[in-house]
Each structure stands twice: as C-alpha cells, then as structure tokens.
Amino acid sequence: MKNKPDDRRDNVEKIQASIDHTIQNMELAEETIAITHDEKKKKALEAKNERREEALGGFRKEIRDEAIDRDRGYK
C-alpha cells in the first residue's frame, strides 16, 4: 500500500477558508452575546471567542508560511 504524496497546492485556500469560518463564528457569537440575558452563556461565548482569536493568530502564521513555501515551489 502506497502513501499518498503530500499535495500542498491548496493549503493556502483551505487555511483561508478556516479563517473565514472562524471569523463568521465569532461574529455570530457576538450577536448572541448582545441579545442573551443568560450570563453563563455570555461568559462561555466570550471564552470561546478568546480561543478563536488565538487560533486566528496561528492560522495567519500558517497561511504566511504556506504562501512563502508555495512561492518557493515547496522545496
């Protein structure tokens, strides 16, 4: 059984899609925070958005690295 070759050609686009999805989730959470009266739910959503913000930093670093590698021909 052969392993599939590493195909990284669309990694930048996949990471960008993850960034977009994370931002959408953050915005939806903010909308929910604004209208909910449940303090426990607010705190949970605020904590989740903090983790999402941290994840965005990692995504941005990863997309930068992938873009550089793509420009260099993945060598």
Residue pairs with C-beta under 8 A, 6 or more apart in sequence:
8 66
8 69
8 70
8 74
9 70
11 66
11 70
12 63
12 66
12 67
12 70
15 59
15 62
15 63
15 66
16 63
18 59
19 56
19 59
19 60
19 63
22 52
22 55
22 56
22 59
23 56
25 52
26 49
26 52
26 53
29 45
29 48
29 49
29 52
30 49
32 41
32 45
33 42
33 45
33 46
36 42
